Amino acid sequence: MTQPDVFDQKVLDQNIRELQEWLRRAWQQLADPSLTAFSRRELRNQMKQCNADLRVQLQAASKRMLVPPASSGRTFAKPALRILA
């Protein structure tokens, strides 16, 4: 893994954590009985958008995990073994 890949992975992980935390707090705020109907509707709309963003970030992270790391040029072959008696 090269240095930019590590940096991109850290940024991606941080974005995922931030979106998850925002959604967790939004659910707590949604339970507040003092919210008006309009505020609840707006909060749910924002939660839907955040959920879509989180899904995109998670898909990007899963694609990144599926990509094999760049090879270092060394290949490993099965050695030819002989049984000596």
C-alpha positions in Angstrom: 0.0 0.0 0.0 1.4 3.4 -0.9 1.3 6.4 1.2 -1.7 8.1 -0.6 -3.7 4.9 -0.3 -3.2 4.9 3.5 -4.2 8.6 3.7 -7.3 8.0 1.5 -8.3 5.0 3.7 -7.9 7.1 6.9 -10.0 9.9 5.4 -12.6 7.4 4.3 -12.7 5.8 7.7 -13.0 9.1 9.4 -15.9 10.1 7.1 -17.7 6.9 7.9 -17.3 7.4 11.6 -18.5 11.0 11.4 -21.6 10.1 9.5 -22.4 7.2 11.9 -22.0 9.6 14.9 -24.2 12.2 13.2 -27.0 9.6 12.6 -26.7 8.4 16.2 -27.2 11.9 17.5 -30.0 12.6 15.1 -31.9 9.6 16.3 -31.5 10.8 19.9 -32.7 14.3 18.8 -35.7 12.8 17.0 -36.9 11.3 20.3 -37.1 14.8 21.8 -40.9 15.5 22.4 -40.3 19.3 22.1 -39.6 19.1 18.3 -42.3 20.5 16.0 -43.7 18.4 13.2 -41.8 20.5 10.7 -38.5 20.0 12.6 -39.1 16.3 12.7 -39.7 16.2 9.0 -36.6 18.2 8.2 -34.5 16.1 10.5 -35.8 12.9 8.9 -35.0 14.3 5.4 -31.4 15.2 6.6 -31.1 11.7 8.1 -32.1 10.1 4.7 -29.5 12.2 3.0 -26.9 11.3 5.6 -27.8 7.6 5.3 -27.3 7.8 1.5 -23.9 9.4 1.9 -22.9 6.8 4.5 -24.0 4.0 2.1 -21.8 5.6 -0.7 -18.8 5.8 1.7 -19.3 2.2 2.9 -19.4 1.0 -0.7 -16.2 2.9 -1.5 -14.5 1.3 1.5 -15.6 -2.2 0.5 -14.4 -1.7 -3.0 -11.0 -0.5 -1.6 -10.8 -3.7 0.4 -11.4 -5.9 -2.6 -8.6 -4.3 -4.7 -5.5 -6.4 -4.2 -2.4 -4.5 -3.1 0.1 -3.6 -5.8 2.6 -6.4 -6.3 6.3 -5.7 -5.4 7.5 -7.5 -8.5 8.3 -10.7 -6.7 6.4 -13.7 -7.6 6.3 -16.9 -5.6 6.1 -20.2 -7.5 5.5 -23.6 -6.1 9.0 -25.2 -5.7 9.7 -28.5 -7.5 10.1 -31.0 -4.7 11.8 -34.4 -5.0 11.6 -37.3 -2.6 15.0 -38.8 -2.0 15.2 -42.3 -0.7 
